[in-house]
């Protein structure tokens, strides 16, 4: 697991995303621990985490737009 976290760290550094190194390490550790806890589904776990991440990104991007509305009386955005 330490090797995978190290590889993730190096990749994030090479991509210039130093602020995402901790997130990458935590995500890698969670996927590895979940795969170790339930080895019968180990091949499915990375795919499930990918889907989970994509849904989280979609919600994070979509939700702020749903809270923005235009007030007709002022013409401003609230």
mmCIF file of the N, C-alpha and C atoms, coordinates in Angstrom:
data_MODEL
# 
_entry.id   MODEL 
# 
loop_
_atom_site.group_PDB 
_atom_site.id 
_atom_site.type_symbol 
_atom_site.label_atom_id 
_atom_site.label_alt_id 
_atom_site.label_comp_id 
_atom_site.label_asym_id 
_atom_site.label_entity_id 
_atom_site.label_seq_id 
_atom_site.pdbx_PDB_ins_code 
_atom_site.Cartn_x 
_atom_site.Cartn_y 
_atom_site.Cartn_z 
_atom_site.occupancy 
_atom_site.B_iso_or_equiv 
_atom_site.pdbx_formal_charge 
_atom_site.auth_seq_id 
_atom_site.auth_comp_id 
_atom_site.auth_asym_id 
_atom_site.auth_atom_id 
_atom_site.pdbx_PDB_model_num 
ATOM 1   N N  . UNK A 1 1  ? 0.824   -1.176  0.000   1.00 0.00 ? 1  UNK A N  1 
ATOM 2   C CA . UNK A 1 1  ? 0.000   0.000   0.000   1.00 0.00 ? 1  UNK A CA 1 
ATOM 3   C C  . UNK A 1 1  ? 0.879   1.254   0.000   1.00 0.00 ? 1  UNK A C  1 
ATOM 4   N N  . UNK A 1 2  ? 1.961   1.225   0.711   1.00 0.00 ? 2  UNK A N  1 
ATOM 5   C CA . UNK A 1 2  ? 2.860   2.382   0.761   1.00 0.00 ? 2  UNK A CA 1 
ATOM 6   C C  . UNK A 1 2  ? 3.416   2.692   -0.628  1.00 0.00 ? 2  UNK A C  1 
ATOM 7   N N  . UNK A 1 3  ? 3.712   1.657   -1.401  1.00 0.00 ? 3  UNK A N  1 
ATOM 8   C CA . UNK A 1 3  ? 4.230   1.872   -2.756  1.00 0.00 ? 3  UNK A CA 1 
ATOM 9   C C  . UNK A 1 3  ? 3.180   2.558   -3.636  1.00 0.00 ? 3  UNK A C  1 
ATOM 10  N N  . UNK A 1 4  ? 1.921   2.132   -3.521  1.00 0.00 ? 4  UNK A N  1 
ATOM 11  C CA . UNK A 1 4  ? 0.865   2.751   -4.312  1.00 0.00 ? 4  UNK A CA 1 
ATOM 12  C C  . UNK A 1 4  ? 0.648   4.212   -3.921  1.00 0.00 ? 4  UNK A C  1 
ATOM 13  N N  . UNK A 1 5  ? 0.693   4.488   -2.631  1.00 0.00 ? 5  UNK A N  1 
ATOM 14  C CA . UNK A 1 5  ? 0.549   5.868   -2.174  1.00 0.00 ? 5  UNK A CA 1 
ATOM 15  C C  . UNK A 1 5  ? 1.724   6.709   -2.677  1.00 0.00 ? 5  UNK A C  1 
ATOM 16  N N  . UNK A 1 6  ? 2.913   6.134   -2.655  1.00 0.00 ? 6  UNK A N  1 
ATOM 17  C CA . UNK A 1 6  ? 4.092   6.829   -3.177  1.00 0.00 ? 6  UNK A CA 1 
ATOM 18  C C  . UNK A 1 6  ? 3.979   7.117   -4.664  1.00 0.00 ? 6  UNK A C  1 
ATOM 19  N N  . UNK A 1 7  ? 3.488   6.147   -5.423  1.00 0.00 ? 7  UNK A N  1 
ATOM 20  C CA . UNK A 1 7  ? 3.306   6.353   -6.865  1.00 0.00 ? 7  UNK A CA 1 
ATOM 21  C C  . UNK A 1 7  ? 2.273   7.455   -7.099  1.00 0.00 ? 7  UNK A C  1 
ATOM 22  N N  . UNK A 1 8  ? 1.186   7.432   -6.336  1.00 0.00 ? 8  UNK A N  1 
ATOM 23  C CA . UNK A 1 8  ? 0.169   8.480   -6.467  1.00 0.00 ? 8  UNK A CA 1 
ATOM 24  C C  . UNK A 1 8  ? 0.733   9.855   -6.151  1.00 0.00 ? 8  UNK A C  1 
ATOM 25  N N  . UNK A 1 9  ? 1.588   9.921   -5.149  1.00 0.00 ? 9  UNK A N  1 
ATOM 26  C CA . UNK A 1 9  ? 2.214   11.190  -4.774  1.00 0.00 ? 9  UNK A CA 1 
ATOM 27  C C  . UNK A 1 9  ? 3.097   11.709  -5.901  1.00 0.00 ? 9  UNK A C  1 
ATOM 28  N N  . UNK A 1 10 ? 3.909   10.842  -6.462  1.00 0.00 ? 10 UNK A N  1 
ATOM 29  C CA . UNK A 1 10 ? 4.801   11.246  -7.554  1.00 0.00 ? 10 UNK A CA 1 
ATOM 30  C C  . UNK A 1 10 ? 3.992   11.700  -8.765  1.00 0.00 ? 10 UNK A C  1 
ATOM 31  N N  . UNK A 1 11 ? 2.929   10.968  -9.090  1.00 0.00 ? 11 UNK A N  1 
ATOM 32  C CA . UNK A 1 11 ? 2.098   11.341  -10.235 1.00 0.00 ? 11 UNK A CA 1 
ATOM 33  C C  . UNK A 1 11 ? 1.472   12.719  -10.011 1.00 0.00 ? 11 UNK A C  1 
ATOM 34  N N  . UNK A 1 12 ? 0.948   12.967  -8.828  1.00 0.00 ? 12 UNK A N  1 
ATOM 35  C CA . UNK A 1 12 ? 0.332   14.269  -8.545  1.00 0.00 ? 12 UNK A CA 1 
ATOM 36  C C  . UNK A 1 12 ? 1.374   15.396  -8.599  1.00 0.00 ? 12 UNK A C  1 
ATOM 37  N N  . UNK A 1 13 ? 2.591   15.109  -8.135  1.00 0.00 ? 13 UNK A N  1 
ATOM 38  C CA . UNK A 1 13 ? 3.652   16.111  -8.210  1.00 0.00 ? 13 UNK A CA 1 
ATOM 39  C C  . UNK A 1 13 ? 4.018   16.416  -9.657  1.00 0.00 ? 13 UNK A C  1 
ATOM 40  N N  . UNK A 1 14 ? 4.103   15.379  -10.483 1.00 0.00 ? 14 UNK A N  1 
ATOM 41  C CA . UNK A 1 14 ? 4.433   15.573  -11.890 1.00 0.00 ? 14 UNK A CA 1 
ATOM 42  C C  . UNK A 1 14 ? 3.334   16.318  -12.637 1.00 0.00 ? 14 UNK A C  1 
ATOM 43  N N  . UNK A 1 15 ? 2.093   16.132  -12.198 1.00 0.00 ? 15 UNK A N  1 
ATOM 44  C CA . UNK A 1 15 ? 0.973   16.835  -12.823 1.00 0.00 ? 15 UNK A CA 1 
ATOM 45  C C  . UNK A 1 15 ? 0.817   18.265  -12.299 1.00 0.00 ? 15 UNK A C  1 
ATOM 46  N N  . UNK A 1 16 ? 1.633   18.617  -11.298 1.00 0.00 ? 16 UNK A N  1 
ATOM 47  C CA . UNK A 1 16 ? 1.553   19.951  -10.733 1.00 0.00 ? 16 UNK A CA 1 
ATOM 48  C C  . UNK A 1 16 ? 0.345   20.145  -9.839  1.00 0.00 ? 16 UNK A C  1 
ATOM 49  N N  . UNK A 1 17 ? -0.153  19.071  -9.248  1.00 0.00 ? 17 UNK A N  1 
ATOM 50  C CA . UNK A 1 17 ? -1.349  19.133  -8.401  1.00 0.00 ? 17 UNK A CA 1 
ATOM 51  C C  . UNK A 1 17 ? -0.977  18.789  -6.961  1.00 0.00 ? 17 UNK A C  1 
ATOM 52  N N  . UNK A 1 18 ? -0.057  19.538  -6.392  1.00 0.00 ? 18 UNK A N  1 
ATOM 53  C CA . UNK A 1 18 ? 0.421   19.262  -5.034  1.00 0.00 ? 18 UNK A CA 1 
ATOM 54  C C  . UNK A 1 18 ? -0.686  19.336  -3.995  1.00 0.00 ? 18 UNK A C  1 
ATOM 55  N N  . UNK A 1 19 ? -1.712  20.161  -4.236  1.00 0.00 ? 19 UNK A N  1 
ATOM 56  C CA . UNK A 1 19 ? -2.801  20.285  -3.272  1.00 0.00 ? 19 UNK A CA 1 
ATOM 57  C C  . UNK A 1 19 ? -3.676  19.022  -3.229  1.00 0.00 ? 19 UNK A C  1 
ATOM 58  N N  . UNK A 1 20 ? -3.536  18.150  -4.222  1.00 0.00 ? 20 UNK A N  1 
ATOM 59  C CA . UNK A 1 20 ? -4.332  16.930  -4.277  1.00 0.00 ? 20 UNK A CA 1 
ATOM 60  C C  . UNK A 1 20 ? -3.579  15.680  -3.816  1.00 0.00 ? 20 UNK A C  1 
ATOM 61  N N  . UNK A 1 21 ? -2.370  15.845  -3.330  1.00 0.00 ? 21 UNK A N  1 
ATOM 62  C CA . UNK A 1 21 ? -1.565  14.697  -2.904  1.00 0.00 ? 21 UNK A CA 1 
ATOM 63  C C  . UNK A 1 21 ? -2.220  13.983  -1.727  1.00 0.00 ? 21 UNK A C  1 
ATOM 64  N N  . UNK A 1 22 ? -2.692  14.732  -0.744  1.00 0.00 ? 22 UNK A N  1 
ATOM 65  C CA . UNK A 1 22 ? -3.308  14.111  0.434   1.00 0.00 ? 22 UNK A CA 1 
ATOM 66  C C  . UNK A 1 22 ? -4.575  13.368  0.041   1.00 0.00 ? 22 UNK A C  1 
ATOM 67  N N  . UNK A 1 23 ? -5.392  13.982  -0.807  1.00 0.00 ? 23 UNK A N  1 
ATOM 68  C CA . UNK A 1 23 ? -6.625  13.332  -1.259  1.00 0.00 ? 23 UNK A CA 1 
ATOM 69  C C  . UNK A 1 23 ? -6.319  12.047  -2.012  1.00 0.00 ? 23 UNK A C  1 
ATOM 70  N N  . UNK A 1 24 ? -5.293  12.070  -2.836  1.00 0.00 ? 24 UNK A N  1 
ATOM 71  C CA . UNK A 1 24 ? -4.905  10.875  -3.580  1.00 0.00 ? 24 UNK A CA 1 
ATOM 72  C C  . UNK A 1 24 ? -4.461  9.765   -2.637  1.00 0.00 ? 24 UNK A C  1 
ATOM 73  N N  . UNK A 1 25 ? -3.681  10.116  -1.638  1.00 0.00 ? 25 UNK A N  1 
ATOM 74  C CA . UNK A 1 25 ? -3.224  9.120   -0.666  1.00 0.00 ? 25 UNK A CA 1 
ATOM 75  C C  . UNK A 1 25 ? -4.373  8.519   0.126   1.00 0.00 ? 25 UNK A C  1 
ATOM 76  N N  . UNK A 1 26 ? -5.290  9.359   0.570   1.00 0.00 ? 26 UNK A N  1 
ATOM 77  C CA . UNK A 1 26 ? -6.434  8.862   1.333   1.00 0.00 ? 26 UNK A CA 1 
ATOM 78  C C  . UNK A 1 26 ? -7.301  7.957   0.462   1.00 0.00 ? 26 UNK A C  1 
ATOM 79  N N  . UNK A 1 27 ? -7.556  8.380   -0.766  1.00 0.00 ? 27 UNK A N  1 
ATOM 80  C CA . UNK A 1 27 ? -8.376  7.580   -1.674  1.00 0.00 ? 27 UNK A CA 1 
ATOM 81  C C  . UNK A 1 27 ? -7.730  6.235   -1.949  1.00 0.00 ? 27 UNK A C  1 
ATOM 82  N N  . UNK A 1 28 ? -6.431  6.233   -2.181  1.00 0.00 ? 28 UNK A N  1 
ATOM 83  C CA . UNK A 1 28 ? -5.716  4.979   -2.420  1.00 0.00 ? 28 UNK A CA 1 
ATOM 84  C C  . UNK A 1 28 ? -5.812  4.063   -1.210  1.00 0.00 ? 28 UNK A C  1 
ATOM 85  N N  . UNK A 1 29 ? -5.619  4.613   -0.019  1.00 0.00 ? 29 UNK A N  1 
ATOM 86  C CA . UNK A 1 29 ? -5.699  3.804   1.194   1.00 0.00 ? 29 UNK A CA 1 
ATOM 87  C C  . UNK A 1 29 ? -7.096  3.226   1.396   1.00 0.00 ? 29 UNK A C  1 
ATOM 88  N N  . UNK A 1 30 ? -8.127  4.028   1.155   1.00 0.00 ? 30 UNK A N  1 
ATOM 89  C CA . UNK A 1 30 ? -9.500  3.541   1.324   1.00 0.00 ? 30 UNK A CA 1 
ATOM 90  C C  . UNK A 1 30 ? -9.795  2.407   0.361   1.00 0.00 ? 30 UNK A C  1 
ATOM 91  N N  . UNK A 1 31 ? -9.419  2.569   -0.898  1.00 0.00 ? 31 UNK A N  1 
ATOM 92  C CA . UNK A 1 31 ? -9.667  1.513   -1.878  1.00 0.00 ? 31 UNK A CA 1 
ATOM 93  C C  . UNK A 1 31 ? -8.936  0.237   -1.491  1.00 0.00 ? 31 UNK A C  1 
ATOM 94  N N  . UNK A 1 32 ? -7.689  0.356   -1.047  1.00 0.00 ? 32 UNK A N  1 
ATOM 95  C CA . UNK A 1 32 ? -6.922  -0.835  -0.670  1.00 0.00 ? 32 UNK A CA 1 
ATOM 96  C C  . UNK A 1 32 ? -7.497  -1.515  0.572   1.00 0.00 ? 32 UNK A C  1 
ATOM 97  N N  . UNK A 1 33 ? -7.915  -0.736  1.557   1.00 0.00 ? 33 UNK A N  1 
ATOM 98  C CA . UNK A 1 33 ? -8.491  -1.318  2.779   1.00 0.00 ? 33 UNK A CA 1 
ATOM 99  C C  . UNK A 1 33 ? -9.815  -2.005  2.471   1.00 0.00 ? 33 UNK A C  1 
ATOM 100 N N  . UNK A 1 34 ? -10.656 -1.371  1.681   1.00 0.00 ? 34 UNK A N  1 
ATOM 101 C CA . UNK A 1 34 ? -11.940 -1.982  1.318   1.00 0.00 ? 34 UNK A CA 1 
ATOM 102 C C  . UNK A 1 34 ? -11.712 -3.266  0.532   1.00 0.00 ? 34 UNK A C  1 
ATOM 103 N N  . UNK A 1 35 ? -10.750 -3.258  -0.369  1.00 0.00 ? 35 UNK A N  1 
ATOM 104 C CA . UNK A 1 35 ? -10.440 -4.466  -1.135  1.00 0.00 ? 35 UNK A CA 1 
ATOM 105 C C  . UNK A 1 35 ? -9.914  -5.572  -0.226  1.00 0.00 ? 35 UNK A C  1 
ATOM 106 N N  . UNK A 1 36 ? -9.157  -5.209  0.812   1.00 0.00 ? 36 UNK A N  1 
ATOM 107 C CA . UNK A 1 36 ? -8.639  -6.216  1.751   1.00 0.00 ? 36 UNK A CA 1 
ATOM 108 C C  . UNK A 1 36 ? -9.740  -6.767  2.649   1.00 0.00 ? 36 UNK A C  1 
ATOM 109 N N  . UNK A 1 37 ? -10.705 -5.924  3.006   1.00 0.00 ? 37 UNK A N  1 
ATOM 110 C CA . UNK A 1 37 ? -11.793 -6.373  3.881   1.00 0.00 ? 37 UNK A CA 1 
ATOM 111 C C  . UNK A 1 37 ? -12.712 -7.345  3.162   1.00 0.00 ? 37 UNK A C  1 
ATOM 112 N N  . UNK A 1 38 ? -13.001 -7.055  1.902   1.00 0.00 ? 38 UNK A N  1 
ATOM 113 C CA . UNK A 1 38 ? -13.901 -7.938  1.150   1.00 0.00 ? 38 UNK A CA 1 
ATOM 114 C C  . UNK A 1 38 ? -13.208 -8.402  -0.137  1.00 0.00 ? 38 UNK A C  1 
ATOM 115 N N  . UNK A 1 39 ? -12.296 -9.368  -0.023  1.00 0.00 ? 39 UNK A N  1 
ATOM 116 C CA . UNK A 1 39 ? -11.512 -9.774  -1.187  1.00 0.00 ? 39 UNK A CA 1 
ATOM 117 C C  . UNK A 1 39 ? -12.333 -10.423 -2.300  1.00 0.00 ? 39 UNK A C  1 
ATOM 118 N N  . UNK A 1 40 ? -13.528 -10.927 -2.008  1.00 0.00 ? 40 UNK A N  1 
ATOM 119 C CA . UNK A 1 40 ? -14.336 -11.532 -3.066  1.00 0.00 ? 40 UNK A CA 1 
ATOM 120 C C  . UNK A 1 40 ? -14.800 -10.496 -4.092  1.00 0.00 ? 40 UNK A C  1 
ATOM 121 N N  . UNK A 1 41 ? -14.896 -9.247  -3.690  1.00 0.00 ? 41 UNK A N  1 
ATOM 122 C CA . UNK A 1 41 ? -15.308 -8.180  -4.597  1.00 0.00 ? 41 UNK A CA 1 
ATOM 123 C C  . UNK A 1 41 ? -14.175 -7.201  -4.898  1.00 0.00 ? 41 UNK A C  1 
ATOM 124 N N  . UNK A 1 42 ? -12.950 -7.627  -4.724  1.00 0.00 ? 42 UNK A N  1 
ATOM 125 C CA . UNK A 1 42 ? -11.807 -6.720  -4.831  1.00 0.00 ? 42 UNK A CA 1 
ATOM 126 C C  . UNK A 1 42 ? -11.701 -6.073  -6.208  1.00 0.00 ? 42 UNK A C  1 
ATOM 127 N N  . UNK A 1 43 ? -12.042 -6.771  -7.263  1.00 0.00 ? 43 UNK A N  1 
ATOM 128 C CA . UNK A 1 43 ? -11.943 -6.201  -8.601  1.00 0.00 ? 43 UNK A CA 1 
ATOM 129 C C  . UNK A 1 43 ? -13.017 -5.152  -8.862  1.00 0.00 ? 43 UNK A C  1 
ATOM 130 N N  . UNK A 1 44 ? -14.120 -5.210  -8.136  1.00 0.00 ? 44 UNK A N  1 
ATOM 131 C CA . UNK A 1 44 ? -15.197 -4.241  -8.326  1.00 0.00 ? 44 UNK A CA 1 
ATOM 132 C C  . UNK A 1 44 ? -14.948 -2.946  -7.571  1.00 0.00 ? 44 UNK A C  1 
ATOM 133 N N  . UNK A 1 45 ? -14.201 -2.983  -6.502  1.00 0.00 ? 45 UNK A N  1 
ATOM 134 C CA . UNK A 1 45 ? -14.052 -1.815  -5.641  1.00 0.00 ? 45 UNK A CA 1 
ATOM 135 C C  . UNK A 1 45 ? -13.487 -0.583  -6.351  1.00 0.00 ? 45 UNK A C  1 
ATOM 136 N N  . UNK A 1 46 ? -12.413 -0.690  -7.138  1.00 0.00 ? 46 UNK A N  1 
ATOM 137 C CA . UNK A 1 46 ? -11.923 0.515   -7.811  1.00 0.00 ? 46 UNK A CA 1 
ATOM 138 C C  . UNK A 1 46 ? -12.963 1.122   -8.759  1.00 0.00 ? 46 UNK A C  1 
ATOM 139 N N  . UNK A 1 47 ? -13.710 0.270   -9.457  1.00 0.00 ? 47 UNK A N  1 
ATOM 140 C CA . UNK A 1 47 ? -14.747 0.767   -10.350 1.00 0.00 ? 47 UNK A CA 1 
ATOM 141 C C  . UNK A 1 47 ? -15.857 1.468   -9.565  1.00 0.00 ? 47 UNK A C  1 
ATOM 142 N N  . UNK A 1 48 ? -16.251 0.880   -8.440  1.00 0.00 ? 48 UNK A N  1 
ATOM 143 C CA . UNK A 1 48 ? -17.273 1.506   -7.604  1.00 0.00 ? 48 UNK A CA 1 
ATOM 144 C C  . UNK A 1 48 ? -16.795 2.844   -7.051  1.00 0.00 ? 48 UNK A C  1 
ATOM 145 N N  . UNK A 1 49 ? -15.527 2.925   -6.637  1.00 0.00 ? 49 UNK A N  1 
ATOM 146 C CA . UNK A 1 49 ? -15.000 4.187   -6.134  1.00 0.00 ? 49 UNK A CA 1 
ATOM 147 C C  . UNK A 1 49 ? -14.929 5.235   -7.243  1.00 0.00 ? 49 UNK A C  1 
ATOM 148 N N  . UNK A 1 50 ? -14.624 4.803   -8.480  1.00 0.00 ? 50 UNK A N  1 
ATOM 149 C CA . UNK A 1 50 ? -14.602 5.725   -9.607  1.00 0.00 ? 50 UNK A CA 1 
ATOM 150 C C  . UNK A 1 50 ? -16.000 6.294   -9.850  1.00 0.00 ? 50 UNK A C  1 
ATOM 151 N N  . UNK A 1 51 ? -16.998 5.421   -9.848  1.00 0.00 ? 51 UNK A N  1 
ATOM 152 C CA . UNK A 1 51 ? -18.378 5.879   -10.029 1.00 0.00 ? 51 UNK A CA 1 
ATOM 153 C C  . UNK A 1 51 ? -18.766 6.820   -8.899  1.00 0.00 ? 51 UNK A C  1 
ATOM 154 N N  . UNK A 1 52 ? -18.395 6.468   -7.675  1.00 0.00 ? 52 UNK A N  1 
ATOM 155 C CA . UNK A 1 52 ? -18.681 7.314   -6.514  1.00 0.00 ? 52 UNK A CA 1 
ATOM 156 C C  . UNK A 1 52 ? -18.039 8.696   -6.680  1.00 0.00 ? 52 UNK A C  1 
ATOM 157 N N  . UNK A 1 53 ? -16.826 8.734   -7.166  1.00 0.00 ? 53 UNK A N  1 
ATOM 158 C CA . UNK A 1 53 ? -16.128 10.000  -7.371  1.00 0.00 ? 53 UNK A CA 1 
ATOM 159 C C  . UNK A 1 53 ? -16.797 10.832  -8.461  1.00 0.00 ? 53 UNK A C  1 
ATOM 160 N N  . UNK A 1 54 ? -17.176 10.193  -9.549  1.00 0.00 ? 54 UNK A N  1 
ATOM 161 C CA . UNK A 1 54 ? -17.833 10.912  -10.644 1.00 0.00 ? 54 UNK A CA 1 
ATOM 162 C C  . UNK A 1 54 ? -19.163 11.504  -10.179 1.00 0.00 ? 54 UNK A C  1 
ATOM 163 N N  . UNK A 1 55 ? -19.931 10.734  -9.411  1.00 0.00 ? 55 UNK A N  1 
ATOM 164 C CA . UNK A 1 55 ? -21.197 11.248  -8.880  1.00 0.00 ? 55 UNK A CA 1 
ATOM 165 C C  . UNK A 1 55 ? -20.934 12.422  -7.940  1.00 0.00 ? 55 UNK A C  1 
ATOM 166 N N  . UNK A 1 56 ? -19.931 12.309  -7.092  1.00 0.00 ? 56 UNK A N  1 
ATOM 167 C CA . UNK A 1 56 ? -19.585 13.402  -6.183  1.00 0.00 ? 56 UNK A CA 1 
ATOM 168 C C  . UNK A 1 56 ? -19.191 14.665  -6.916  1.00 0.00 ? 56 UNK A C  1 
ATOM 169 N N  . UNK A 1 57 ? -18.425 14.525  -7.983  1.00 0.00 ? 57 UNK A N  1 
ATOM 170 C CA . UNK A 1 57 ? -18.029 15.686  -8.778  1.00 0.00 ? 57 UNK A CA 1 
ATOM 171 C C  . UNK A 1 57 ? -19.252 16.306  -9.446  1.00 0.00 ? 57 UNK A C  1 
ATOM 172 N N  . UNK A 1 58 ? -20.131 15.469  -9.988  1.00 0.00 ? 58 UNK A N  1 
ATOM 173 C CA . UNK A 1 58 ? -21.334 15.975  -10.646 1.00 0.00 ? 58 UNK A CA 1 
ATOM 174 C C  . UNK A 1 58 ? -22.213 16.748  -9.662  1.00 0.00 ? 58 UNK A C  1 
ATOM 175 N N  . UNK A 1 59 ? -22.362 16.224  -8.457  1.00 0.00 ? 59 UNK A N  1 
ATOM 176 C CA . UNK A 1 59 ? -23.159 16.924  -7.445  1.00 0.00 ? 59 UNK A CA 1 
ATOM 177 C C  . UNK A 1 59 ? -22.471 18.228  -7.051  1.00 0.00 ? 59 UNK A C  1 
ATOM 178 N N  . UNK A 1 60 ? -21.176 18.181  -6.869  1.00 0.00 ? 60 UNK A N  1 
ATOM 179 C CA . UNK A 1 60 ? -20.437 19.383  -6.486  1.00 0.00 ? 60 UNK A CA 1 
ATOM 180 C C  . UNK A 1 60 ? -20.493 20.476  -7.531  1.00 0.00 ? 60 UNK A C  1 
ATOM 181 N N  . UNK A 1 61 ? -20.494 20.107  -8.785  1.00 0.00 ? 61 UNK A N  1 
ATOM 182 C CA . UNK A 1 61 ? -20.556 21.085  -9.860  1.00 0.00 ? 61 UNK A CA 1 
ATOM 183 C C  . UNK A 1 61 ? -22.000 21.547  -10.087 1.00 0.00 ? 61 UNK A C  1 
ATOM 184 N N  . UNK A 1 62 ? -22.950 20.628  -9.977  1.00 0.00 ? 62 UNK A N  1 
ATOM 185 C CA . UNK A 1 62 ? -24.334 20.945  -10.273 1.00 0.00 ? 62 UNK A CA 1 
ATOM 186 C C  . UNK A 1 62 ? -25.082 21.662  -9.176  1.00 0.00 ? 62 UNK A C  1 
ATOM 187 N N  . UNK A 1 63 ? -24.771 21.386  -7.928  1.00 0.00 ? 63 UNK A N  1 
ATOM 188 C CA . UNK A 1 63 ? -25.535 21.964  -6.827  1.00 0.00 ? 63 UNK A CA 1 
ATOM 189 C C  . UNK A 1 63 ? -25.413 23.477  -6.723  1.00 0.00 ? 63 UNK A C  1 
ATOM 190 N N  . UNK A 1 64 ? -24.245 24.084  -6.857  1.00 0.00 ? 64 UNK A N  1 
ATOM 191 C CA . UNK A 1 64 ? -24.195 25.543  -6.759  1.00 0.00 ? 64 UNK A CA 1 
ATOM 192 C C  . UNK A 1 64 ? -25.098 26.231  -7.785  1.00 0.00 ? 64 UNK A C  1 
ATOM 193 N N  . UNK A 1 65 ? -25.225 25.651  -8.958  1.00 0.00 ? 65 UNK A N  1 
ATOM 194 C CA . UNK A 1 65 ? -26.071 26.244  -9.984  1.00 0.00 ? 65 UNK A CA 1 
ATOM 195 C C  . UNK A 1 65 ? -27.537 26.185  -9.578  1.00 0.00 ? 65 UNK A C  1 
ATOM 196 N N  . UNK A 1 66 ? -27.922 25.163  -8.840  1.00 0.00 ? 66 UNK A N  1 
ATOM 197 C CA . UNK A 1 66 ? -29.317 25.044  -8.440  1.00 0.00 ? 66 UNK A CA 1 
ATOM 198 C C  . UNK A 1 66 ? -29.669 26.036  -7.337  1.00 0.00 ? 66 UNK A C  1 
ATOM 199 N N  . UNK A 1 67 ? -28.694 26.574  -6.631  1.00 0.00 ? 67 UNK A N  1 
ATOM 200 C CA . UNK A 1 67 ? -28.958 27.540  -5.571  1.00 0.00 ? 67 UNK A CA 1 
ATOM 201 C C  . UNK A 1 67 ? -28.919 28.990  -6.060  1.00 0.00 ? 67 UNK A C  1 
ATOM 202 N N  . UNK A 1 68 ? -28.530 29.180  -7.307  1.00 0.00 ? 68 UNK A N  1 
ATOM 203 C CA . UNK A 1 68 ? -28.477 30.527  -7.859  1.00 0.00 ? 68 UNK A CA 1 
ATOM 204 C C  . UNK A 1 68 ? -29.799 30.806  -8.560  1.00 0.00 ? 68 UNK A C  1 
ATOM 205 N N  . UNK A 1 69 ? -30.423 31.882  -8.194  1.00 0.00 ? 69 UNK A N  1 
ATOM 206 C CA . UNK A 1 69 ? -31.649 32.285  -8.871  1.00 0.00 ? 69 UNK A CA 1 
ATOM 207 C C  . UNK A 1 69 ? -31.618 33.788  -9.102  1.00 0.00 ? 69 UNK A C  1 
ATOM 208 N N  . UNK A 1 70 ? -32.359 34.216  -10.073 1.00 0.00 ? 70 UNK A N  1 
ATOM 209 C CA . UNK A 1 70 ? -32.416 35.633  -10.404 1.00 0.00 ? 70 UNK A CA 1 
ATOM 210 C C  . UNK A 1 70 ? -33.686 36.211  -9.800  1.00 0.00 ? 70 UNK A C  1 
ATOM 211 N N  . UNK A 1 71 ? -33.519 37.303  -9.068  1.00 0.00 ? 71 UNK A N  1 
ATOM 212 C CA . UNK A 1 71 ? -34.673 37.977  -8.478  1.00 0.00 ? 71 UNK A CA 1 
ATOM 213 C C  . UNK A 1 71 ? -35.204 38.986  -9.490  1.00 0.00 ? 71 UNK A C  1 
ATOM 214 N N  . UNK A 1 72 ? -36.434 38.790  -9.943  1.00 0.00 ? 72 UNK A N  1 
ATOM 215 C CA . UNK A 1 72 ? -36.962 39.682  -10.979 1.00 0.00 ? 72 UNK A CA 1 
ATOM 216 C C  . UNK A 1 72 ? -37.051 41.141  -10.549 1.00 0.00 ? 72 UNK A C  1 
ATOM 217 N N  . UNK A 1 73 ? -37.358 41.414  -9.276  1.00 0.00 ? 73 UNK A N  1 
ATOM 218 C CA . UNK A 1 73 ? -37.539 42.808  -8.858  1.00 0.00 ? 73 UNK A CA 1 
ATOM 219 C C  . UNK A 1 73 ? -36.235 43.583  -8.824  1.00 0.00 ? 73 UNK A C  1 
ATOM 220 N N  . UNK A 1 74 ? -35.126 42.931  -8.604  1.00 0.00 ? 74 UNK A N  1 
ATOM 221 C CA . UNK A 1 74 ? -33.834 43.650  -8.548  1.00 0.00 ? 74 UNK A CA 1 
ATOM 222 C C  . UNK A 1 74 ? -32.969 43.365  -9.759  1.00 0.00 ? 74 UNK A C  1 
ATOM 223 N N  . UNK A 1 75 ? -33.264 42.266  -10.432 1.00 0.00 ? 75 UNK A N  1 
ATOM 224 C CA . UNK A 1 75 ? -32.443 41.889  -11.578 1.00 0.00 ? 75 UNK A CA 1 
ATOM 225 C C  . UNK A 1 75 ? -31.099 41.325  -11.178 1.00 0.00 ? 75 UNK A C  1 
ATOM 226 N N  . UNK A 1 76 ? -30.910 41.180  -9.852  1.00 0.00 ? 76 UNK A N  1 
ATOM 227 C CA . UNK A 1 76 ? -29.635 40.665  -9.358  1.00 0.00 ? 76 UNK A CA 1 
ATOM 228 C C  . UNK A 1 76 ? -29.688 39.185  -9.077  1.00 0.00 ? 76 UNK A C  1 
ATOM 229 N N  . UNK A 1 77 ? -28.558 38.626  -8.863  1.00 0.00 ? 77 UNK A N  1 
ATOM 230 C CA . UNK A 1 77 ? -28.451 37.210  -8.544  1.00 0.00 ? 77 UNK A CA 1 
ATOM 231 C C  . UNK A 1 77 ? -28.352 37.071  -7.038  1.00 0.00 ? 77 UNK A C  1 
ATOM 232 N N  . UNK A 1 78 ? -29.145 36.148  -6.484  1.00 0.00 ? 78 UNK A N  1 
ATOM 233 C CA . UNK A 1 78 ? -29.070 35.922  -5.042  1.00 0.00 ? 78 UNK A CA 1 
ATOM 234 C C  . UNK A 1 78 ? -28.475 34.574  -4.772  1.00 0.00 ? 78 UNK A C  1 
# 
